[in-house]
């Protein structure tokens, strides 16, 4: 077995500027030095990869915008110097790794990127990651296999949902949240060989149980085919996207009942980004303008106007896509919402963080 770690793509005869031209991106001036001096180490395992990315103090506040393919960092450690160490621990079957089979080898490739702007804009930094293995016996390259076919974009999607920490830099280490603080809920879909898809949260609700029961108490969060109804009265919004296959929902922590656990139930949908309509959208209410706004293109916010009434299905294609398993029901929890004014709650929280 042979491992190959990722290396900076550098032109041998030119300067750093030539490197940037080769990558096809222009670094933002504020972070050019921080990125150029970063230190990346890659360890290819049997079926996974571990990456350590040392970043400057300038980039630490923006660690949530560092990606391995479609995956955010697993861990961020802030060093005494103010610099940071970002870790990615991921399976090669995740994060949109590309697999290439040849007669002798299996190669997995991906990219580390820094995206200070939305996904529609070019990445400010791209670093190639590659792991090469000897091809196991019996695994036939597509070029030698007459049964191989081009993906039709069906099935095989992997949906995930997690609670992020306050810095939005990685998954939260604790499920204990202070009442009134913000809950960043991250949802993503691993697209693998699919055409690019947009992840939408079509419906979300909070309950005190991990299963939904008829007649049970429900706190609606998202309804009416993608309308963030929580934003009408509370501090809730969708954060700007940094990749189409993921979305972050920001809620203010609430209690369903004294001492009750909270479970977030969501219907996630992977959709054609060019086919948004009244039934496939991500809309939140902007109190400043007193109107609904479309997350992915505010200029087309008119499709959110139905959030005040009923958003009915108009697309036959929508039914066909959902029948092909482009949607998934996911549950996040339990979340423990603690009132900081409760002394017993404070003691409980301290014991959790000290563990």
ZANUBA-411338 format. One record per residue: chain; x, y, z of N, C-alpha, C, O in turn. Coordinates in steps of 0.05 Angstrom, whole numbers. Layout:
! residues N
   ch     n.xx     n.yy     n.zz    ca.xx    ca.yy    ca.zz     c.xx     c.yy     c.zz     o.xx     o.yy     o.zz
    A        X        Y        Z        X        Y        Z        X        Y        Z        X        Y        Z
...
This chain:
! residues 355
   ch     n.xx     n.yy     n.zz    ca.xx    ca.yy    ca.zz     c.xx     c.yy     c.zz     o.xx     o.yy     o.zz
    A       17      -24        0        0        0        0       18       25        0       37       26       15
    A       10       44      -16       26       68      -19        9       92      -12      -13       95      -21
    A       20      109        5        5      134       13       19      158        1       44      158       -1
    A        4      176       -8       16      201      -18        1      224       -5      -24      226       -7
    A       16      242        8        3      265       21        0      288        2       15      290      -18
    A      -20      305        7      -24      328      -10       -2      348       -7       10      351       14
    A        4      362      -29       26      382      -29       15      407      -43       -3      406      -59
    A       27      430      -36       19      455      -48       24      453      -78       45      443      -87
    A        5      463      -94        8      464     -123       25      489     -129       15      512     -128
    A       50      485     -136       69      507     -140       82      504     -168       90      483     -176
    A       84      527     -181      100      527     -206      129      527     -199      138      542     -181
    A      145      511     -213      173      508     -205      190      532     -212      210      537     -198
    A      182      546     -232      200      567     -242      191      595     -235      205      615     -241
    A      167      597     -223      156      624     -218      152      629     -189      158      611     -172
    A      143      652     -182      139      661     -155      112      652     -144       97      637     -157
    A      106      661     -119       80      654     -107       57      664     -125       36      651     -126
    A       61      687     -138       39      697     -155       33      678     -177        9      675     -184
    A       53      665     -188       48      645     -209       32      622     -198       15      610     -212
    A       38      615     -173       22      594     -160       -7      601     -159      -24      585     -166
    A      -13      626     -151      -41      634     -149      -55      633     -177      -78      625     -179
    A      -40      642     -198      -51      641     -225      -56      612     -233      -76      607     -246
    A      -39      594     -226      -42      566     -232      -67      555     -218      -82      539     -230
    A      -72      563     -194      -96      554     -180     -121      567     -190     -143      557     -185
    A     -118      589     -205     -142      602     -215     -157      618     -195     -181      623     -199
    A     -144      626     -173     -158      642     -153     -140      665     -145     -116      664     -149
    A     -152      686     -134     -137      708     -123     -143      710      -94     -166      713      -86
    A     -122      709      -78     -126      710      -49     -134      738      -40     -124      758      -51
    A     -153      739      -22     -160      765      -10     -136      777        4     -122      762       19
    A     -131      802        1     -106      814       11     -104      811       42      -82      807       52
    A     -126      812       56     -125      811       85     -115      784       95     -105      783      118
    A     -117      763       79     -110      736       88      -89      723       71      -82      700       75
    A      -77      738       52      -58      726       34      -34      714       49      -27      691       44
    A      -23      729       67        0      719       82       -7      696      100        8      676      102
    A      -30      698      112      -39      676      130      -42      650      115      -34      629      126
    A      -53      651       91      -57      626       76      -31      616       65      -25      592       67
    A      -14      634       54       11      625       41       29      612       62       45      594       54
    A       28      620       87       46      609      107       34      585      122       45      575      141
    A       10      576      113       -3      554      128       13      529      124       28      525      105
    A       10      511      143       24      485      144        4      463      144      -12      461      162
    A        5      445      124      -15      424      121       -1      397      121       18      392      106
    A      -10      379      138        0      352      140      -22      332      136      -43      335      148
    A      -18      312      119      -39      293      111      -29      265      118       -7      257      112
    A      -47      250      131      -41      222      138      -64      205      126      -87      206      136
    A      -58      189      106      -77      172       93      -79      145      107      -59      131      108
    A     -102      139      118     -106      113      131     -117       92      112     -119       97       88
    A     -125       70      123     -136       48      107     -161       57       91     -163       51       68
    A     -179       70      105     -204       79       92     -212      107      101     -235      116       98
    A     -192      122      111     -198      149      122     -173      166      118     -152      157      110
    A     -177      192      124     -155      211      122     -156      229      146     -177      238      155
    A     -132      236      156     -130      255      178     -112      278      168      -90      274      158
    A     -122      302      171     -108      326      161     -105      345      184     -124      351      198
    A      -80      355      187      -75      376      206      -67      401      191      -48      401      175
    A      -81      422      195      -76      447      180      -70      469      201      -88      477      216
    A      -46      479      201      -38      500      220      -44      527      207      -34      532      184
    A      -59      543      220      -67      569      209      -58      592      227      -54      588      251
    A      -56      615      215      -48      639      230      -70      649      248      -93      642      245
    A      -63      666      266      -83      678      284     -104      694      269     -127      696      278
    A      -97      705      245     -116      720      229     -139      702      219     -161      711      216
    A     -133      677      214     -153      659      203     -170      645      224     -191      633      218
    A     -161      645      249     -175      630      270     -205      638      272     -222      620      274
    A     -212      664      271     -240      671      272     -256      661      248     -281      660      249
    A     -242      654      226     -256      646      202     -253      616      197     -255      606      174
    A     -247      601      218     -242      572      214     -267      557      203     -264      536      191
    A     -291      568      207     -315      555      197     -316      556      166     -333      543      154
    A     -298      571      154     -298      574      125     -276      558      112     -269      562       89
    A     -264      540      127     -244      521      117     -258      494      112     -272      484      130
    A     -254      482       89     -269      458       82     -250      437       70     -230      444       57
    A     -257      412       75     -245      389       60     -268      379       43     -286      366       53
    A     -267      385       17     -290      379        0     -315      392       10     -317      417       10
    A     -335      376       18     -360      387       29     -361      387       59     -381      394       71
    A     -339      379       72     -339      376      102     -325      399      116     -305      409      107
    A     -337      407      138     -324      427      155     -304      413      173     -303      389      174
    A     -287      429      186     -267      418      204     -279      402      227     -301      409      237
    A     -265      381      236     -274      365      258     -268      379      284     -284      379      303
    A     -244      391      286     -235      403      311     -218      428      305     -204      429      285
    A     -220      448      322     -202      472      321     -190      475      348     -204      478      369
    A     -163      475      349     -148      481      373     -134      508      371     -119      512      352
    A     -139      525      389     -126      551      389     -101      550      407     -103      543      430
    A      -78      556      395      -53      553      409      -47      578      426      -59      600      421
    A      -30      576      446      -23      600      463      -14      624      447      -18      647      455
    A       -1      618      424        9      640      407      -14      655      392       -9      676      380
    A      -38      643      393      -60      655      379      -65      641      352      -86      644      340
    A      -45      626      343      -49      610      319      -68      587      324      -75      581      347
    A      -76      574      303      -95      552      306      -86      527      292      -70      528      273
    A      -96      504      301      -92      478      288     -120      467      281     -136      462      299
    A     -125      464      256     -151      454      246     -147      425      238     -129      418      223
    A     -165      408      248     -163      379      242     -188      370      226     -210      378      232
    A     -182      353      206     -203      339      191     -198      309      195     -177      299      187
    A     -217      295      207     -216      266      209     -241      255      194     -263      255      205
    A     -237      245      170     -259      237      154     -254      211      139     -231      204      133
    A     -276      197      134     -275      173      117     -272      181       88     -281      202       80
    A     -258      164       73     -255      171       44     -281      168       29     -283      177        6
    A     -301      156       41     -327      154       29     -344      179       33     -366      181       23
    A     -333      198       48     -348      223       55     -334      247       42     -314      245       29
    A     -346      270       46     -334      296       38     -331      299        8     -317      317       -1
    A     -344      282       -8     -343      284      -37     -315      278      -48     -306      291      -67
    A     -301      259      -35     -276      249      -47     -282      237      -74     -302      223      -78
    A     -264      241      -94     -266      229     -120     -248      205     -121     -225      206     -113
    A     -258      182     -131     -242      158     -133     -235      152     -162     -253      152     -179
    A     -210      148     -167     -201      141     -194     -188      114     -194     -169      109     -179
    A     -198       95     -210     -186       68     -212     -169       66     -237     -178       73     -259
    A     -145       57     -234     -128       50     -256     -121       20     -254     -131        6     -237
    A     -104       10     -272      -98      -18     -272      -83      -26     -247      -85      -49     -238
    A      -68       -8     -235      -52      -15     -211      -60       -1     -185      -54      -11     -164
    A      -73       22     -187      -78       38     -163     -107       47     -161     -122       48     -180
    A     -114       54     -136     -139       68     -130     -130       95     -118     -116       95      -97
    A     -139      117     -130     -131      143     -121     -156      159     -111     -176      161     -126
    A     -154      170      -87     -175      187      -76     -165      216      -76     -144      221      -66
    A     -180      233      -88     -172      261      -90     -194      280      -78     -218      273      -80
    A     -185      302      -67     -203      322      -57     -188      348      -55     -165      350      -63
    A     -201      369      -44     -188      395      -41     -194      407      -14     -217      406       -4
    A     -174      418       -2     -178      436       21     -183      464        9     -168      473       -8
    A     -203      477       20     -209      504        9     -214      523       32     -222      516       54
    A     -209      549       26     -217      571       44     -236      588       28     -230      599        7
    A     -261      590       39     -282      604       24     -293      627       42     -313      623       56
    A     -281      650       41     -292      673       57     -317      684       45     -331      700       59
    A     -324      677       21     -349      687        8     -367      663        1     -358      640        2
    A     -392      668       -7     -410      647      -14     -400      628      -35     -381      635      -50
    A     -411      604      -36     -402      583      -54     -401      591      -83     -385      581      -99
    A     -419      610      -91     -419      619     -119     -394      633     -127     -388      636     -151
    A     -379      643     -107     -353      657     -113     -330      637     -112     -332      617      -97
    A     -308      642     -127     -286      623     -126     -273      622      -98     -274      641      -83
    A     -262      599      -92     -248      595      -66     -224      613      -66     -211      617      -86
    A     -217      625      -43     -194      642      -41     -168      626      -39     -146      636      -44
    A     -171      600      -32     -148      583      -30     -156      554      -36     -177      545      -26
    A     -140      540      -51     -145      512      -58     -119      496      -54      -98      504      -64
    A     -121      474      -41      -98      456      -36     -106      428      -42     -125      417      -30
    A      -92      415      -60      -99      388      -69      -92      367      -48      -70      368      -36
    A     -110      348      -44     -106      326      -26     -108      300      -42     -126      297      -58
    A      -89      282      -39      -89      257      -54      -79      234      -37      -58      236      -24
    A      -94      212      -38      -85      187      -25      -85      165      -46     -105      161      -60
    A      -63      151      -49      -60      130      -70      -55      103      -57      -38      100      -39
    A      -71       83      -66      -68       56      -55      -65       36      -78      -73       41     -101
    A      -53       13      -72      -52       -9      -92      -81      -19      -96      -96      -22      -77
    A      -88      -24     -121     -115      -33     -127     -120      -61     -117     -105      -79     -124
    A     -140      -65     -100     -146      -93      -90     -154     -111     -113     -166     -102     -133
    A     -147     -136     -112     -156     -156     -132     -186     -156     -135     -200     -155     -115
    A     -195     -158     -159     -224     -159     -164     -238     -133     -168     -261     -132     -177
    A     -224     -111     -163     -235      -84     -168     -227      -76     -196     -204      -73     -202
    A     -247      -72     -213     -242      -68     -242     -246      -38     -248     -267      -27     -242
    A     -226      -25     -261     -230        3     -269     -254        5     -288     -259      -13     -304
    A     -269       28     -287     -292       31     -305     -285       28     -334     -302       17     -350
    A     -261       37     -343     -254       35     -371     -252        6     -380     -253        0     -404
    A     -248      -13     -361     -245      -41     -368     -271      -57     -362     -272      -81     -367
    A     -291      -43     -352     -316      -57     -343     -339      -48     -361     -348      -26     -359
    A     -348      -66     -379     -369      -58     -398     -396      -53     -384     -414      -41     -396
    A     -398      -61     -358     -423      -56     -343     -424      -29     -330     -445      -22     -319
    A     -402      -14     -330     -402       12     -317     -419       32     -333     -420       31     -357
    A     -432       51     -318     -449       71     -332     -446       98     -318     -437       99     -295
    A     -453      119     -331     -452      146     -320     -474      149     -299     -497      139     -304
    A     -468      162     -277     -488      165     -256     -512      181     -266     -509      201     -280
    A     -536      173     -258     -561      186     -266     -571      204     -244     -593      216     -246
    A     -555      207     -222     -564      225     -201     -586      214     -184     -603      229     -174
    A     -586      187     -179     -607      175     -163     -595      160     -139     -574      148     -141
    A     -608      162     -116     -601      146      -93     -573      152      -83     -559      168      -95
    A     -565      138      -62     -538      140      -52     -531      166      -37     -507      170      -30
    A     -550      183      -32     -544      208      -18     -543      203       12     -558      187       23
    A     -524      216       26     -520      213       54     -526      240       68     -512      260       62
    A     -546      241       85     -554      266       98     -543      266      127     -543      245      140
    A     -535      289      136     -525      292      164     -536      318      176     -542      337      162
    A     -539      317      203     -548      341      217     -534      342      244     -531      321      257
    A     -523      365      252     -508      367      277     -510      395      289     -517      414      275
    A     -504      396      314     -503      422      328     -474      432      328     -456      417      335
    A     -470      457      319     -444      468      317     -437      484      343     -455      490      359
    A     -412      489      347     -404      505      371     -410      535      364     -418      542      342
    A     -405      552      384     -412      581      381     -396      594      359     -405      613      347
    A     -371      584      354     -354      596      334     -360      585      306     -349      595      286
    A     -379      566      304     -386      554      278     -362      540      265     -361      537      241
    A     -343      532      282     -318      521      271     -318      490      271     -302      478      256
    A     -335      477      287     -336      448      287     -361      440      302     -376      456      312
    A     -365      414      303     -388      403      317     -385      409      347     -363      406      358
    A     -407      416      361     -406      423      389     -398      399      406     -405      376      399
    A     -382      403      427     -373      382      444     -394      374      465     -391      354      479
    A     -414      391      469     -434      386      490     -461      392      478     -465      408      461
    A     -481      377      489     -509      382      480     -524      399      500     -548      402      499
    A     -509      411      519     -521      429      539     -519      458      529     -498      467      523
    A     -542      471      528     -544      498      516     -558      516      536     -577      508      549
    A     -548      541      538     -560      560      556     -585      572      544     -585      580      520
    A     -607      575      559     -631      586      550     -626      615      539     -614      631      552
    A     -635      620      515     -632      646      502     -607      649      485     -605      667      469
    A     -588      630      488     -564      631      470     -571      620      443     -594      610      439
    A     -553      622      424     -559      613      397     -552      584      392     -532      574      402
    A     -570      571      377     -566      543      369     -560      542      339     -578      545      323
    A     -535      538      332     -529      535      303     -532      506      295     -516      489      303
    A     -552      500      279     -557      473      270     -548      470      241     -557      485      223
    A     -530      452      237     -517      448      211     -528      423      198     -528      401      210
    A     -537      425      173     -546      402      158     -531      401      132     -524      421      120
    A     -525      376      123     -509      373       98     -517      347       84     -529      329       96
    A     -511      346       59     -516      321       43     -490      315       28     -479      332       15
    A     -481      290       31     -458      280       16     -468      271      -11     -483      253      -14
    A     -458      285      -32     -469      281      -59     -456      259      -75     -467      248      -94
    A     -431      252      -67     -417      231      -80     -416      236     -110     -405      257     -119
    A     -427      219     -127     -425      222     -156     -448      238     -168     -450      239     -193
    A     -464      250     -151     -488      264     -162     -480      290     -174     -459      302     -169
    A     -498      300     -192     -496      327     -201     -500      346     -177     -512      338     -157
    A     -488      370     -178     -490      388     -155     -519      392     -146     -537      398     -163
    A     -524      390     -120     -551      393     -109     -551      414      -87     -530      419      -74
    A     -574      426      -83     -577      446      -62     -592      433      -39     -613      421      -43
    A     -581      436      -14     -595      424        9     -615      444       20     -608      467       25
    A     -639      435       25     -660      451       36     -672      438       61     -673      413       62
    A     -681      454       80     -695      444      103     -724      450       99     -733      472      103
    A     -739      430       90     -767      434       82     -785      437      106     -805      452      105
    A     -779      423      127     -796      423      151     -780      416      175     -764      397      175
    A     -783      431      197     -769      426      222     -788      432      245     -804      451      244
    A     -786      416      266     -802      420      290     -787      410      314     -770      393      312
    A     -794      421      337     -781      412      362     -802      397      379     -825      405      381
    A     -792      375      391     -809      360      409     -793      351      433     -769      356      434
    A     -806      339      452     -791      329      476     -785      300      474     -776      287      493
    A     -790      288      450     -785      259      447     -770      254      421     -772      270      402
    A     -754      232      420     -739      226      395     -757      216      372     -748      215      349
    A     -782      209      378     -800      201      357     -824      220      358     -831      231      378
    A     -836      223      334     -860      240      332     -885      222      339     -888      201      328
    A     -902      233      357     -926      218      364     -951      234      357     -951      258      361
    A     -971      221      346     -996      235      340    -1007      249      365    -1010      236      386
    A    -1014      274      362    -1025      289      384    -1004      299      404    -1012      313      423
    A     -978      293      400     -958      302      418     -952      332      415     -958      343      394
    A     -941      344      436     -934      373      435     -912      378      414     -891      364      415
    A     -916      397      397     -897      403      376     -892      434      375     -912      449      376
    A     -867      442      372     -860      470      369     -851      474      340     -829      465      333
    A     -867      486      322     -859      489      294     -836      508      290     -835      529      303
    A     -817      501      273     -794      518      268     -794      525      238     -792      549      231
    A     -795      505      221     -797      510      192     -822      495      182     -826      472      189
    A     -838      508      165     -861      495      154     -868      507      127     -853      524      117
    A     -891      499      116     -900      511       91     -879      509       69     -875      528       54
    A     -866      486       67     -847      480       46     -822      499       47     -815      511       26
    A     -810      502       70     -785      517       72     -787      545       83     -768      561       80
    A     -809      551       97     -812      578      109     -803      576      139     -814      561      154
    A     -783      592      146     -774      592      174     -793      608      191     -789      632      196
    A     -814      595      200     -836      609      215     -825      619      242     -836      639      253
    A     -804      607      252     -793      616      278     -782      645      275     -781      660      295
    A     -774      653      251     -763      680      247     -784      702      248     -777      725      249
    A     -810      695      247     -831      715      249     -831      729      276     -836      753      278
    A     -826      713      297     -829      724      324     -803      723      341     -800      737      360
    A     -784      705      332     -760      701      348     -735      708      331     -737      714      307
    A     -712      707      344     -687      712      330     -678      686      317     -664      670      329
    A     -686      682      292     -679      658      277     -673      666      248     -687      684      237
    A     -654      652      236     -648      658      208     -631      636      196     -619      620      210
    A     -630      635      169     -611      618      155     -586      635      151     -587      658      142
    A     -563      623      157     -538      638      152     -530      636      123     -537      616      110
    A     -515      655      112     -506      653       84     -491      627       79     -475      618       96
    A     -497      616       56     -484      590       49     -455      594       41     -447      615       30
    A     -439      574       47     -411      573       37     -408      548       19     -386      544        7
    A     -429      532       16     -429      510       -2     -459      502       -6     -474      503       13
    A     -466      494      -30     -494      489      -36     -504      465      -22     -528      463      -17
    A     -487      446      -15     -496      421       -3     -499      422       27     -502      401       40
    A     -497      446       39     -500      449       68     -514      475       74     -514      494       58
    A     -527      475       98     -541      499      106     -539      500      137     -539      480      150
    A     -537      525      148     -536      529      177     -561      545      185     -566      567      175
    A     -577      533      203     -600      545      214     -593      556      242     -585      540      259
    A     -597      582      246     -590      594      272     -616      600      287     -632      615      279
    A     -619      586      310     -642      590      327     -633      601      354     -610      599      362
    A     -652      613      369     -647      621      396     -659      599      414     -682      591      411
    A     -642      589      433     -650      566      449     -675      572      465     -678      593      477
    A     -693      553      465     -719      555      479     -724      530      494     -712      509      489
    A     -743      531      513     -751      508      529     -779      500      522     -797      517      520
    A     -783      474      518     -810      464      513     -824      461      540     -849      463      541
    A     -809      455      560     -820      451      587     -797      450      607     -775      444      599
    A     -802      455      632     -781      455      652     -768      427      653     -782      407      659
    A     -742      426      649     -728      401      652     -731      382      628     -720      360      629
    A     -746      390      608     -750      371      585     -728      373      565     -717      394      560
    A     -721      349      553     -702      348      532     -715      359      506     -740      358      503
    A     -699      368      488     -709      379      462     -697      363      439     -673      358      438
    A     -714      354      421     -706      340      397     -715      356      373     -738      365      372
    A     -697      360      354     -704      375      329     -708      355      307     -690      340      299
    A     -732      354      296     -739      336      274     -741      352      248     -755      372      247
    A     -726      344      228     -726      359      203     -728      341      179     -718      319      178
    A     -743      351      159     -743      338      133     -723      353      115     -727      376      109
    A     -702      339      107     -681      350       90     -686      342       61     -693      319       56
    A     -682      360       43     -687      355       14     -663      364       -2     -654      387        1
    A     -652      347      -19     -631      354      -38     -645      361      -65     -660      345      -75
    A     -638      384      -76     -654      394      -98     -637      407     -119     -614      415     -114
    A     -647      410     -143     -634      424     -165     -632      454     -158     -653      467     -155
    A     -608      465     -156     -606      493     -149     -617      512     -169     -622      536     -163
    A     -623      503     -193     -634      520     -214     -664      518     -216     -677      530     -233
    A     -676      502     -197     -705      497     -199     -720      504     -174     -738      490     -165
    A     -712      526     -161     -726      535     -137     -754      546     -144     -758      559     -165
    A     -774      539     -127     -800      549     -131     -814      551     -104     -801      549      -83
    A     -840      555     -104     -854      559      -78     -853      534      -60     -857      537      -36
    A     -848      511      -71     -847      487      -55     -818      478      -48     -814      460      -32
    A     -799      490      -61     -771      482      -56     -755      508      -53     -747      521      -72
    A     -750      516      -27     -739      542      -22     -729      543        7     -735      525       23
    A     -714      564       13     -705      569       41     -711      599       46     -697      616       36
    A     -732      604       61     -741      632       65     -741      639       95     -750      623      111
    A     -731      662      102     -734      672      129     -745      701      129     -742      715      109
    A     -757      708      151     -771      734      153     -751      755      163     -739      752      184
    A     -748      777      148     -731      799      155     -748      821      169     -764      834      156
    A     -744      823      195     -761      842      210     -756      871      201     -773      888      203
    A     -731      877      193     -724      905      185     -741      914      161     -751      936      161
    A     -744      896      141     -759      903      117     -787      893      118     -804      899      101
    A     -794      877      139     -820      866      143     -829      850      119     -852      852      109
    A     -811      833      109     -817      816       86     -801      790       87     -781      788      101
    A     -811      770       73     -796      745       70     -774      747       50     -777      760       29
    A     -751      734       55     -728      736       37     -718      708       30     -716      691       48
    A     -712      704        5     -701      678       -4     -671      678        2     -656      695       -7
    A     -663      657       16     -634      655       24     -616      655        0     -596      670        0
    A     -622      640      -20     -602      635      -41     -603      655      -64     -585      656      -80
    A     -623      672      -64     -624      694      -84     -646      714      -76     -669      712      -85
    A     -638      734      -59     -658      753      -50     -674      767      -72     -696      777      -67
    A     -662      769      -96     -676      782     -118     -701      766     -127     -718      776     -142
    A     -702      741     -119     -725      724     -127     -742      717     -102     -755      697     -101
    A     -742      736      -83     -757      731      -58     -787      729      -62     -802      723      -43
    A     -797      735      -86     -826      734      -91     -836      705      -87     -860      701      -81
    A     -819      685      -90     -828      658      -86     -833      652      -57     -844      631      -50
    A     -825      670      -39     -829      667      -10     -856      679       -1     -864      676       22
    A     -869      694      -19     -893      708      -11     -915      689       -2     -933      697       14
    A     -914      664      -10     -935      645       -2     -931      636       27     -948      623       38
    A     -908      644       40     -904      637       68     -925      648       86     -929      637      108
    A     -939      669       77     -961      680       93     -988      666       89    -1007      671      103
    A     -988      648       68    -1013      633       63    -1007      603       62    -1000      591       82
    A    -1009      592       38    -1002      563       34     -985      560        9     -993      570      -13
    A     -963      547       12     -945      542      -11     -952      515      -23     -944      494      -12
    A     -966      515      -45     -976      490      -57     -957      481      -79     -942      497      -91
    A     -957      455      -83     -939      442     -103     -949      448     -131     -973      446     -136
    A     -931      456     -148     -938      461     -176     -922      444     -196     -928      443     -219
    A     -901      431     -186     -882      418     -203     -886      387     -203     -883      375     -182
    A     -891      376     -226     -892      346     -228     -865      335     -222     -863      313     -211
    A     -844      349     -231     -817      339     -226     -810      336     -197     -795      319     -189
    A     -822      354     -180     -818      353     -151     -826      326     -140     -812      314     -124
    A     -849      317     -148     -859      291     -139     -841      269     -148     -835      250     -133
    A     -832      270     -173     -814      249     -184     -788      248     -169     -778      226     -162
    A     -776      271     -163     -751      272     -148     -753      261     -120     -736      245     -111
    A     -774      268     -106     -778      259      -79     -783      228      -78     -776      215      -59
    A     -796      218      -99     -800      190     -101     -774      175     -106     -772      151     -101
    A     -754      189     -115     -727      177     -120     -709      182      -96     -684      181      -99
    A     -720      186      -72     -705      187      -47     -686      211      -45     -663      208      -36
    A     -695      234      -54     -680      258      -51     -686      273      -25     -678      295      -22
    A     -702      260       -8     -709      272       17     -703      253       40     -701      229       36
    A     -700      264       64     -693      247       87     -702      260      113     -699      285      116
    A     -713      244      131     -721      255      157     -698      250      177     -689      228      181
    A     -690      272      190     -667      270      208     -675      281      236     -692      299      238
    A     -663      270      257     -669      279      284     -643      287      298     -624      272      298
    A     -643      310      311     -620      320      326     -628      321      355     -649      333      362
    A     -613      309      373     -619      311      401     -609      286      416     -599      268      404
    A     -613      286      443     -627      307      458     -610      332      463     -586      330      467
    A     -623      355      463     -610      380      471     -620      387      499     -644      385      504
    A     -602      395      517     -610      402      544     -609      432      546     -587      444      545
    A     -632      445      549     -633      474      550     -634      482      579     -654      476      593
    A     -613      496      589     -611      504      617     -617      533      621     -607      550      606
    A     -632      540      642     -637      568      649     -613      577      667     -610      565      689
    A     -598      597      659     -574      606      675     -582      616      703     -565      617      720
    A     -607      624      707     -615      634      733     -621      611      752     -625      615      776
    A     -621      587      742     -626      563      759     -600      553      769     -583      544      754
    A     -595      554      795     -570      546      807     -564      517      802     -541      509      797
    A     -585      500      803     -580      471      798     -572      467      769     -555      450      763
    A     -584      483      750     -576      481      722     -547      488      718     -533      476      703
    A     -539      510      732     -511      519      730     -492      497      739     -471      492      727
    A     -498      484      761     -481      463      772     -480      440      752     -459      428      748
    A     -503      434      739     -504      412      720     -486      419      696     -472      401      686
    A     -488      443      686     -472      452      663     -443      451      669     -427      442      653
    A     -435      460      693     -407      460      700     -396      431      702     -373      426      694
    A     -412      413      711     -403      385      713     -399      373      685     -381      357      681
    A     -417      381      666     -415      371      639     -389      381      626     -375      365      613
    A     -384      407      628     -360      418      615     -334      410      628     -313      410      616
    A     -336      402      654     -312      393      668     -305      365      662     -283      355      667
    A     -325      350      651     -321      321      646     -301      317      623     -295      294      616
